[in-house]
Structure formats: C-alpha cells, structure tokens
Amino acid sequence: MRPVVYLAHPAGAPTREEHAANLARARRWFRWVAEQDYPVVADWILYCEAWDDFDPALRARGLSHDDAQIRVCGEVWLVGGRVSFGMARAIETATAHGIPVRDLTHLGDEPPEAP
C-alpha cells in the first residue's frame, strides 16, 4: 500500500492574484500526485481559500493545523519549483517526527505532462 502523501507547495505571494495562481498550480500538483495513485493530503489549499491567508493570525493557525496533518502522513512531497517558508516548516515537522521528505522541486513550477 502506498503511503499517504502530504503535498507541500508554495502558496504565499505578495498579491492576491499571485496567491490565486499559486493555489491553481497546487491543485494541478494535487491532481498529478493522485494520478500517480498516491492518497494525497493538501489541507492548506482549503485553508487558504476559506481563511484570509494574508491575515498573520489565520496563517499561523493554518500552519499549526498543517503540522497536525503532516504528523499522520507517511511522506511529505515538496513540489512547485522552490521551497517556501511554509514548506520549510513542513520539512522541519516531518523531520522531527521521522517522516520521509521527497524533494521534487527540481521538476519545476508545474507538474510533469502525462506520458
């Protein structure tokens, strides 16, 4: 059985338009991981849409919820071309709990095309 993957992708951005573009890319990565037949968790996408990610208190709360999700996943996958602040925190949480981290940022901003 494949491990449940916690998907970590850059979300934060200086403008709401760039933030929305990041979330759209994250959803494409979510689909790509699911199509690899891995169960995938990316609760932060919903938090970013439900809460104002530009509100520091809500962002901190969301990050603490992410920590809880990471602790019950089998692996953390880093995607999206770079490691953001939130992703660095995901790495720290995973490492502290012995959860493997797979760095796929070298694949770029967008998920690979289907064969």
Secondary structure, DSSP 8 states (H G I E B T S, - for coil): ----EEEE-----SSHHHHHHHHHHHHHHHHHHHHTT--EE-HHHHHHHHTTTTSHHHHHHHHHHHHHHHTTSSEEEE-SSS--HHHHHHHHHHHHTT--EEE-GGG-SS-----
